[in-house]
Amino acid sequence: MAEPRLTSYERLDGSEVRAVISFLGERIDDYLPRHPGLRAATEELGKVVDGLRDRGRSAPRQRAALLLVSRVLILVVAAVSFVAVVIAVRDAVARAGKLAAFEWLPVLESLINDLVFAGIAIWFLLSLADRVVRNDLIHRLHHLRSLAHIIDMHQMSKDPAAVLGRAPSAAPEDPDRISPRTMSARDYGLYLEYCSELLSLTSKAAALCAEESTDALVLDTVSEIENLTTGMSRKIWQKISLLRDVPRE
């Protein structure tokens, strides 16, 4: 079990985040083997980071394809709009002597509507690639937010009051039983610390999304997850501080 070394100091590297998650999983296997739920949460976070890494590798090709499609469609919309405007102007000029002044209003209204709808379509196509990237990242960030709440649920049942005042020599009746009341103060402390580390890594996984996009909604969601995990970790460390009063074996 070797601690991973960080090599990139210019941007957050997904492979290094994944290495730290794997290292945490190994520590859980070594020191808390009776708690598969915490290990499962670590594996799930690793899968999310793996998905972000795979997306980072395929994102340039996907974006290039979307840009190509959007530009082709923009040309089609522009060409159709231009042809429609030319035909409308030609017919109007051909009938210029037969139309009264007020009869020009529907013609002008039709031209304006065509130009407005063409502009809306072109704007939609210009932002197509950015919106597809944003929607994908927002979906992944929602998954990370849910995972943060799941990790917080793991630590909520770990009440330090269960070990405060208990004799250090007390031992669980059934070593295979997973229960907060059969955990030692040492296991309590490790469990809570690992939950805090998992929340921190969840925040780092969310920050990976900010490395790929500068969209305001994505950045706001990343900031929201960072604040959420920070608040949850603060509650966990309040519990850990109570364990300092427990007699050590």
C-alpha positions as CSV (number, residue, x, y, z in Angstrom):
1,M,0.0,0.0,0.0
2,A,2.0,3.0,-1.3
3,E,0.8,6.5,-0.9
4,P,0.2,8.1,-4.3
5,R,2.5,11.1,-5.3
6,L,1.1,14.2,-7.0
7,T,2.9,15.2,-10.1
8,S,0.7,18.0,-11.6
9,Y,0.6,21.4,-9.9
10,E,-1.0,23.4,-12.8
11,R,-4.4,21.7,-12.9
12,L,-6.4,19.0,-11.0
13,D,-5.5,15.6,-12.6
14,G,-8.3,13.0,-12.7
15,S,-5.8,10.1,-12.6
16,E,-4.2,11.5,-9.4
17,V,-7.7,11.9,-7.8
18,R,-8.4,8.3,-8.8
19,A,-5.1,7.1,-7.2
20,V,-6.0,8.8,-3.9
21,I,-9.4,7.2,-3.9
22,S,-7.8,3.8,-4.5
23,F,-5.4,4.5,-1.7
24,L,-8.3,5.3,0.7
25,G,-10.0,2.1,-0.4
26,E,-6.9,0.1,0.5
27,R,-6.7,1.7,4.0
28,I,-10.4,0.9,4.6
29,D,-9.7,-2.7,3.7
30,D,-6.7,-2.8,6.0
31,Y,-8.1,-1.0,9.1
32,L,-11.9,-1.3,8.8
33,P,-12.6,-4.6,7.0
34,R,-15.9,-5.1,8.8
35,H,-17.5,-2.1,7.1
36,P,-18.3,-3.0,3.5
37,G,-20.7,0.0,3.2
38,L,-18.0,2.5,3.4
39,R,-15.9,0.5,1.0
40,A,-18.8,0.4,-1.5
41,A,-19.1,4.2,-1.3
42,T,-15.4,4.5,-2.1
43,E,-15.8,2.2,-5.1
44,E,-18.8,4.2,-6.3
45,L,-16.9,7.4,-6.1
46,G,-14.0,5.8,-8.0
47,K,-16.5,4.8,-10.8
48,V,-17.7,8.4,-11.0
49,V,-14.1,9.7,-11.4
50,D,-13.4,7.0,-14.0
51,G,-16.4,8.2,-15.9
52,L,-15.1,11.8,-15.8
53,R,-11.7,10.6,-17.0
54,D,-13.2,8.7,-19.9
55,R,-15.4,11.7,-20.7
56,G,-12.3,14.0,-20.7
57,R,-10.7,11.8,-23.3
58,S,-13.7,11.6,-25.6
59,A,-14.9,15.2,-25.0
60,P,-12.7,16.8,-27.7
61,R,-14.0,14.4,-30.4
62,Q,-17.6,14.8,-29.3
63,R,-17.3,18.6,-29.2
64,A,-15.7,18.7,-32.7
65,A,-18.5,16.5,-34.1
66,L,-21.2,18.7,-32.5
67,L,-19.5,21.9,-33.9
68,L,-19.4,20.4,-37.4
69,V,-23.1,19.4,-37.3
70,S,-24.1,22.8,-35.9
71,R,-22.2,24.7,-38.5
72,V,-23.7,22.6,-41.3
73,L,-27.2,23.2,-39.9
74,I,-26.4,27.0,-39.6
75,L,-25.5,27.1,-43.2
76,V,-28.7,25.3,-44.2
77,V,-30.8,27.7,-42.0
78,A,-29.0,30.7,-43.4
79,A,-29.4,29.5,-47.0
80,V,-33.1,28.7,-46.6
81,S,-33.8,32.1,-44.9
82,F,-31.9,33.9,-47.6
83,V,-33.8,32.2,-50.4
84,A,-37.1,32.8,-48.6
85,V,-36.3,36.5,-48.2
86,V,-35.2,36.9,-51.8
87,I,-38.4,35.3,-53.1
88,A,-40.5,37.4,-50.9
89,V,-38.8,40.6,-51.9
90,R,-39.0,39.6,-55.6
91,D,-42.7,39.0,-55.4
92,A,-43.2,42.2,-53.5
93,V,-41.3,44.2,-56.1
94,A,-43.2,42.6,-58.9
95,R,-46.5,43.6,-57.4
96,A,-45.3,47.0,-56.1
97,G,-47.6,48.9,-58.4
98,K,-50.6,46.8,-57.4
99,L,-50.3,47.0,-53.6
100,A,-51.6,49.8,-51.5
101,A,-49.4,51.2,-48.7
102,F,-51.2,49.3,-45.9
103,E,-50.9,46.0,-47.9
104,W,-47.1,46.1,-47.4
105,L,-47.5,45.5,-43.7
106,P,-48.1,41.7,-43.9
107,V,-45.1,41.4,-46.3
108,L,-42.8,43.3,-43.9
109,E,-44.2,41.3,-40.9
110,S,-43.4,38.1,-42.7
111,L,-39.9,39.1,-43.5
112,I,-39.2,40.2,-39.9
113,N,-40.6,36.9,-38.6
114,D,-38.4,34.9,-41.0
115,L,-35.3,36.8,-39.9
116,V,-36.2,36.5,-36.2
117,F,-36.8,32.8,-36.4
118,A,-33.7,32.3,-38.4
119,G,-31.7,34.2,-35.8
120,I,-33.1,32.1,-33.0
121,A,-32.3,28.9,-34.8
122,I,-28.7,30.0,-35.5
123,W,-28.2,31.1,-31.9
124,F,-29.6,27.7,-30.7
125,L,-27.2,25.9,-33.0
126,L,-24.2,28.0,-32.0
127,S,-24.7,27.1,-28.4
128,L,-25.5,23.4,-29.1
129,A,-22.1,22.0,-28.2
130,D,-21.8,24.1,-25.0
131,R,-25.2,23.0,-23.8
132,V,-24.6,19.3,-24.5
133,V,-21.4,19.5,-22.4
134,R,-23.1,21.5,-19.7
135,N,-26.0,19.0,-19.4
136,D,-23.7,16.1,-19.2
137,L,-21.6,17.7,-16.5
138,I,-24.6,18.8,-14.5
139,H,-25.9,15.2,-14.6
140,R,-22.6,14.0,-13.2
141,L,-22.6,16.7,-10.5
142,H,-26.1,15.7,-9.4
143,H,-24.7,12.2,-9.0
144,L,-21.8,13.5,-6.8
145,R,-24.3,15.5,-4.7
146,S,-26.3,12.4,-4.1
147,L,-23.2,10.4,-3.2
148,A,-22.2,13.1,-0.7
149,H,-25.5,12.7,1.1
150,I,-25.1,8.9,1.1
151,I,-21.6,9.2,2.7
152,D,-23.1,11.6,5.2
153,M,-25.8,9.0,6.0
154,H,-23.0,6.5,6.7
155,Q,-21.6,8.7,9.5
156,M,-24.9,9.7,11.0
157,S,-25.4,6.4,12.8
158,K,-21.9,6.7,14.3
159,D,-22.7,8.4,17.6
160,P,-19.6,8.9,19.9
161,A,-22.0,8.7,22.9
162,A,-21.9,4.9,22.3
163,V,-18.2,4.8,23.4
164,L,-18.0,7.7,25.8
165,G,-17.6,6.3,29.3
166,R,-17.2,2.7,28.1
167,A,-14.3,0.8,29.6
168,P,-11.4,0.4,27.1
169,S,-11.3,-3.3,27.7
170,A,-14.8,-3.8,26.5
171,A,-15.1,-6.0,23.4
172,P,-17.9,-6.9,21.1
173,E,-19.7,-10.1,21.8
174,D,-19.8,-11.0,18.1
175,P,-16.6,-9.9,16.2
176,D,-18.4,-10.3,12.9
177,R,-21.3,-8.1,13.9
178,I,-21.3,-4.6,12.3
179,S,-22.9,-2.2,14.8
180,P,-22.1,1.2,16.2
181,R,-22.4,-0.2,19.7
182,T,-19.7,-2.9,19.1
183,M,-17.1,-0.5,17.6
184,S,-14.1,0.6,19.6
185,A,-13.1,4.2,20.0
186,R,-10.3,3.6,17.5
187,D,-12.7,2.2,14.9
188,Y,-15.1,5.1,15.5
189,G,-12.3,7.6,14.9
190,L,-11.1,5.9,11.7
191,Y,-14.6,5.5,10.4
192,L,-15.4,9.1,10.8
193,E,-12.0,10.3,9.4
194,Y,-12.5,8.1,6.3
195,C,-16.0,9.6,5.9
196,S,-14.5,13.0,6.0
197,E,-11.8,12.1,3.5
198,L,-14.5,10.6,1.2
199,L,-16.4,13.9,1.3
200,S,-13.2,15.8,0.5
201,L,-12.6,13.5,-2.5
202,T,-16.2,14.0,-3.6
203,S,-15.5,17.7,-3.7
204,K,-12.3,17.0,-5.7
205,A,-14.3,14.9,-8.2
206,A,-16.7,17.8,-8.6
207,A,-13.8,20.2,-9.2
208,L,-12.8,18.0,-12.1
209,C,-15.9,19.1,-13.8
210,A,-14.8,22.7,-13.4
211,E,-11.5,21.8,-15.2
212,E,-13.5,21.0,-18.4
213,S,-16.1,23.8,-18.4
214,T,-16.3,27.5,-17.5
215,D,-20.1,27.5,-17.8
216,A,-21.6,29.6,-15.0
217,L,-24.2,26.9,-14.0
218,V,-21.5,24.2,-13.8
219,L,-19.2,26.4,-11.7
220,D,-22.1,27.3,-9.4
221,T,-23.0,23.7,-8.9
222,V,-19.4,22.8,-8.2
223,S,-19.2,25.5,-5.6
224,E,-22.4,24.3,-4.1
225,I,-21.1,20.7,-3.7
226,E,-17.8,22.0,-2.2
227,N,-19.8,24.0,0.4
228,L,-22.0,21.0,1.0
229,T,-19.1,18.6,1.7
230,T,-17.3,21.2,3.8
231,G,-20.3,21.6,6.0
232,M,-20.7,17.8,6.3
233,S,-17.0,17.4,7.2
234,R,-17.4,20.0,9.9
235,K,-20.1,18.0,11.6
236,I,-17.9,14.9,11.4
237,W,-14.9,16.6,13.0
238,Q,-17.2,17.7,15.8
239,K,-17.8,14.0,16.5
240,I,-14.1,13.2,16.3
241,S,-13.3,15.9,18.8
242,L,-15.6,14.1,21.4
243,L,-13.6,10.9,21.0
244,R,-10.5,12.6,22.5
245,D,-12.1,12.2,25.9
246,V,-12.4,8.4,25.5
247,P,-9.7,6.5,27.5
248,R,-7.1,4.8,25.2
249,E,-6.2,1.2,25.5
